[in-house]
Amino acid sequence: MVSTVGHRIYAKQSLYFTLPLPFSNVTKRIRLLQQLERISDGGVRPFVQGSSGAKLRELNLTNCIRVTDASVTEIAQRCHELTYLHLRYCENVTDAGIEALGNMSSLISIDISGTSISDMGLRALGCHGKIKELSISECKNISDTGIQEFCEGTKYLEYCHVSYCPQLSDEAVRAMAFHCRRLTSVNIAGCPKMTDTCIQYLAAACHYLHFLDVSGCIHLTDKALKYLWKGCKQLQILKMLYCRNIAKEAVLKYTVKLEKQEHNDADPPSWLGYDRDGNILTFS
């Protein structure tokens, strides 16, 4: 069934509020985004409370900015078979809602990027220890401590994207590497505090790593590539945009066996939010 409010598609006991199909018309894209922004707790409630709620396996509420903790709490209480949950850019979802999800033993993949959650919510989310995929990009209230506490209880993590969290440092990656050795995909793009040390941690412990994005990690040097070359033999894709301290010669030497690599030594663009030395930019 396709409605005029977003797209509600029933397939394999899944409910999607977002439509992944491409539009050629920009106007249609804008209208779809506007429709998603109008979805509120009142729109989610009938699906969660209905007979299909208990059988729901996937739920995507990306860009539904009017959805709040009330919906997330109800999802946690009623959707006992839910495995995939996307709350990306649901800006009214806070720690209170995420803490309720900590009791869901079925959940293995969650995207809470662009929300206001803090270490408290992340700690609760790691309680049952079965999360395999975590996306917390653009979550400014999460610190190294939150990452550490989450990873200590989540040994099955395979996919961890913490891009555009400028507050995170090498210690966050250290926790990922040594507690979650099954990692295959890591994204720390837009994290200016990262140094070669974080790559050394990954290379020492994460031997199954296939994908790594370090774009905008301005302090990385040629040493980082050498560490990866020695320790991450299964690495296939490496992105190194805006890494001005990594020389083109080192890229050619250490990435020749990769399926794909992207690199430039340009200064970080202003939209990353920091300058070439990692100083946070302020916009008036």
C-alpha positions as CSV (number, residue, x, y, z in Angstrom):
1,M,0.0,0.0,0.0
2,V,1.4,3.4,-0.9
3,S,-0.1,6.5,0.8
4,T,0.2,10.2,0.2
5,V,2.1,10.6,3.5
6,G,5.5,9.3,2.7
7,H,5.5,5.7,1.4
8,R,4.3,2.9,3.6
9,I,5.4,-0.3,2.1
10,Y,4.7,-3.7,3.5
11,A,7.3,-6.3,2.5
12,K,8.6,-9.2,4.6
13,Q,7.0,-7.8,7.7
14,S,8.8,-4.5,7.2
15,L,7.5,-0.9,7.3
16,Y,9.2,1.9,5.6
17,F,8.4,5.6,5.9
18,T,11.2,6.6,3.5
19,L,11.5,5.7,-0.1
20,P,14.9,4.7,-1.3
21,L,14.0,4.8,-5.0
22,P,15.7,7.6,-7.0
23,F,13.7,10.6,-8.3
24,S,14.8,12.6,-11.3
25,N,12.6,15.5,-10.3
26,V,14.1,17.7,-7.5
27,T,10.7,19.0,-6.7
28,K,9.4,15.5,-5.9
29,R,12.4,15.0,-3.6
30,I,11.5,18.2,-1.7
31,R,7.9,17.2,-1.4
32,L,8.8,13.8,-0.1
33,L,11.0,15.3,2.6
34,Q,8.2,17.7,3.5
35,Q,5.8,14.8,3.8
36,L,8.2,12.9,6.0
37,E,8.6,15.9,8.3
38,R,4.9,15.9,8.9
39,I,4.9,12.3,10.3
40,S,4.4,12.5,14.0
41,D,3.8,10.1,16.9
42,G,0.2,10.0,15.8
43,G,1.2,8.5,12.5
44,V,3.5,5.9,13.9
45,R,1.1,4.7,16.7
46,P,-1.5,2.8,14.5
47,F,1.2,0.6,12.9
48,V,3.0,-0.1,16.2
49,Q,-0.2,-0.8,18.1
50,G,-1.8,-2.9,15.4
51,S,-1.5,-6.6,14.8
52,S,1.5,-6.1,12.5
53,G,3.5,-4.3,15.2
54,A,4.5,-7.5,16.9
55,K,5.8,-8.9,13.6
56,L,7.6,-5.8,12.4
57,R,11.2,-6.5,11.6
58,E,12.4,-3.3,9.9
59,L,11.4,0.3,10.6
60,N,12.8,3.4,8.9
61,L,11.8,6.7,10.3
62,T,14.6,8.8,8.8
63,N,13.9,12.5,8.7
64,C,10.7,12.2,10.7
65,I,11.6,15.2,12.8
66,R,8.2,15.2,14.7
67,V,8.6,11.7,16.0
68,T,9.5,11.8,19.7
69,D,10.6,9.5,22.6
70,A,6.9,8.5,23.0
71,S,7.0,6.6,19.7
72,V,10.4,5.0,20.4
73,T,9.3,3.8,23.8
74,E,6.2,2.2,22.3
75,I,8.3,0.6,19.6
76,A,10.5,-0.9,22.3
77,Q,7.4,-2.2,24.2
78,R,5.5,-3.7,21.2
79,C,7.9,-4.6,18.4
80,H,9.5,-7.7,19.9
81,E,10.9,-9.0,16.5
82,L,12.3,-5.7,15.3
83,T,15.9,-6.1,14.1
84,Y,16.6,-2.9,12.1
85,L,15.7,0.6,13.3
86,H,16.5,3.9,11.6
87,L,15.9,7.1,13.5
88,R,18.3,9.2,11.5
89,Y,17.7,13.0,12.0
90,C,14.8,12.4,14.4
91,E,15.9,15.4,16.4
92,N,13.3,15.0,19.1
93,V,14.5,11.6,20.1
94,T,16.6,11.8,23.3
95,D,18.2,9.5,25.8
96,A,14.9,8.6,27.3
97,G,13.7,6.9,24.1
98,I,17.0,5.2,23.4
99,E,17.2,3.8,26.9
100,A,13.9,2.0,26.3
101,L,15.5,0.3,23.2
102,G,18.2,-1.1,25.5
103,N,15.8,-3.8,26.5
104,M,15.2,-5.0,23.0
105,S,17.1,-8.3,22.6
106,S,16.0,-8.6,18.9
107,L,17.6,-5.3,17.8
108,I,20.9,-5.8,15.8
109,S,21.1,-2.6,13.7
110,I,20.3,1.0,14.6
111,D,21.0,4.3,13.1
112,I,20.5,7.3,15.4
113,S,22.7,9.7,13.5
114,G,21.8,13.4,13.9
115,T,19.9,12.9,17.2
116,S,20.6,14.5,20.5
117,I,21.5,11.4,22.4
118,S,24.4,11.4,24.9
119,D,26.6,8.8,26.6
120,M,23.7,7.8,28.8
121,G,21.6,6.7,25.9
122,L,24.5,4.9,24.2
123,R,25.4,3.1,27.4
124,A,21.8,1.8,27.7
125,L,21.8,0.7,24.0
126,G,24.8,-1.5,24.6
127,C,23.2,-3.4,27.5
128,H,22.0,-6.5,25.7
129,G,25.2,-6.8,23.7
130,K,23.8,-8.0,20.4
131,I,24.1,-4.8,18.3
132,K,26.0,-5.6,15.0
133,E,25.5,-2.2,13.2
134,L,25.7,1.2,14.9
135,S,25.5,4.6,13.2
136,I,25.9,7.7,15.4
137,S,27.2,10.2,12.9
138,E,26.7,13.9,13.8
139,C,25.9,13.1,17.5
140,K,27.6,16.0,19.2
141,N,26.8,14.9,22.8
142,I,28.6,11.5,22.6
143,S,32.1,11.3,24.1
144,D,34.9,8.8,24.1
145,T,33.5,7.5,27.4
146,G,30.1,6.7,25.8
147,I,31.8,4.8,23.0
148,Q,33.9,2.8,25.5
149,E,31.0,1.9,27.6
150,F,28.9,0.8,24.6
151,C,31.7,-1.3,23.1
152,E,32.5,-3.0,26.4
153,G,29.2,-4.8,26.3
154,T,28.9,-5.3,22.5
155,K,31.4,-7.8,21.2
156,Y,29.5,-8.6,18.0
157,L,29.8,-5.1,16.5
158,E,30.7,-5.3,12.8
159,Y,29.7,-1.9,11.5
160,C,30.5,1.3,13.4
161,H,30.0,4.8,11.8
162,V,30.9,7.7,14.1
163,S,31.6,10.3,11.4
164,Y,31.3,14.0,12.0
165,C,31.7,13.7,15.7
166,P,34.6,16.2,16.2
167,Q,34.7,15.6,19.9
168,L,35.9,12.0,19.6
169,S,39.5,11.0,19.8
170,D,41.9,8.0,19.5
171,E,40.4,6.6,22.7
172,A,37.0,6.0,21.0
173,V,38.7,4.0,18.3
174,R,40.8,2.1,20.9
175,A,37.6,0.9,22.5
176,M,36.1,-0.1,19.2
177,A,39.3,-2.0,18.1
178,F,40.0,-4.0,21.3
179,H,36.4,-4.8,22.4
180,C,34.9,-5.3,18.9
181,R,37.4,-7.4,16.9
182,R,34.8,-8.4,14.3
183,L,34.6,-4.9,12.8
184,T,34.4,-4.9,9.0
185,S,33.3,-1.3,8.4
186,V,34.5,1.8,10.3
187,N,33.8,5.5,9.4
188,I,35.6,8.2,11.4
189,A,35.4,10.9,8.7
190,G,35.2,14.4,10.0
191,C,36.8,13.6,13.4
192,P,39.8,16.0,13.5
193,K,41.2,14.8,16.8
194,M,42.1,11.4,15.3
195,T,45.9,10.6,14.9
196,D,48.0,7.8,13.6
197,T,47.5,6.1,16.9
198,C,43.9,5.3,16.3
199,I,44.8,3.6,13.0
200,Q,47.5,1.6,14.9
201,Y,44.8,0.3,17.2
202,L,42.6,-0.8,14.3
203,A,45.5,-2.4,12.5
204,A,46.5,-4.3,15.6
205,A,43.1,-5.8,16.4
206,C,40.6,-5.5,13.5
207,H,41.9,-8.0,10.9
208,Y,38.5,-8.4,9.2
209,L,38.2,-4.7,8.3
210,H,37.0,-4.2,4.7
211,F,35.9,-0.5,4.7
212,L,37.5,2.5,6.3
213,D,36.8,6.2,5.8
214,V,39.2,8.6,7.5
215,S,38.3,11.7,5.3
216,G,39.0,14.9,7.2
217,C,41.2,13.3,9.8
218,I,43.8,16.0,9.2
219,H,46.5,14.7,11.6
220,L,46.9,11.3,9.9
221,T,50.3,10.8,8.2
222,D,51.9,8.2,6.0
223,K,52.4,6.1,9.1
224,A,48.7,5.4,9.1
225,L,48.9,3.7,5.7
226,K,51.8,1.6,6.8
227,Y,49.9,0.4,9.8
228,L,46.9,-0.6,7.6
229,W,49.1,-2.3,5.1
230,K,50.7,-4.4,7.7
231,G,47.6,-5.2,9.9
232,C,44.5,-5.0,7.8
233,K,45.1,-7.5,5.0
234,Q,41.4,-7.7,4.0
235,L,40.9,-4.0,3.6
236,Q,39.2,-3.3,0.2
237,I,38.0,0.3,0.3
238,L,39.8,3.3,1.9
239,K,38.7,6.9,1.7
240,M,41.2,9.6,2.7
241,L,39.8,12.9,1.4
242,Y,41.2,16.1,3.0
243,C,44.1,14.3,4.6
244,R,46.8,16.9,3.9
245,N,49.6,15.1,5.8
246,I,49.3,11.9,3.7
247,A,51.6,12.0,0.7
248,K,50.4,10.9,-2.7
249,E,53.6,8.7,-2.9
250,A,52.6,6.8,0.2
251,V,49.0,6.3,-1.2
252,L,50.5,4.8,-4.3
253,K,52.8,2.5,-2.3
254,Y,50.5,1.2,0.3
255,T,47.1,1.0,-1.4
256,V,48.0,-0.7,-4.7
257,K,46.1,-3.9,-3.7
258,L,42.9,-2.2,-2.6
259,E,39.7,-2.5,-4.6
260,K,39.1,1.3,-4.3
261,Q,40.8,4.2,-2.7
262,E,40.1,8.0,-2.6
263,H,42.6,10.6,-1.6
264,N,43.3,14.2,-1.8
265,D,45.6,16.5,0.3
266,A,43.3,19.5,0.2
267,D,42.4,21.5,3.3
268,P,39.1,20.6,4.9
269,P,36.1,22.5,3.5
270,S,34.3,24.8,5.9
271,W,31.2,22.6,6.0
272,L,33.2,20.1,8.0
273,G,33.2,22.7,10.8
274,Y,36.9,23.0,11.5
275,D,40.0,24.5,9.9
276,R,43.2,22.8,8.7
277,D,44.6,22.7,12.2
278,G,41.4,21.2,13.7
279,N,40.1,24.4,15.3
280,I,36.3,24.5,15.4
281,L,34.9,27.2,13.2
282,T,32.2,29.6,14.5
283,F,29.7,31.0,12.1
284,S,28.0,34.3,12.8
